[in-house]
Amino acid sequence: LDDHNLLDTLGQFDNICLFRFKPNIDLITKLADMLSHKGRLMISTFNQNHHLHSGFNMNFCLENEVFLNVSENLKLLCLQSSIEQPYTDTYVFEKIRI
């Protein structure tokens, strides 16, 4: 996922899902570019409660509401933050601009 040149070769997608992986803003922007119009991007990974309860490395956990305004090309459709195991945050975005 770090090789954006390789990602460029994959084309466009209606849906992209990331699970248990903490993307950076550059990757989210790249994935948004790869979505077709009205395409959906779902990101679901550990939040900081996971770190607090398990000792899992906080560097791999999402900060609270970190992706609320991540891109002007993406509209946030849903954000669910669990306060029980497995302590994940799930974002669902829709591409609104081409």
Beta strands, then each sheet from edge to edge (+ up, - down):
strand 1: 13-19
strand 2: 35-46
strand 3: 74-81
strand 4: 88-95
sheet 1: 1+ 2+ 4- 3+
end
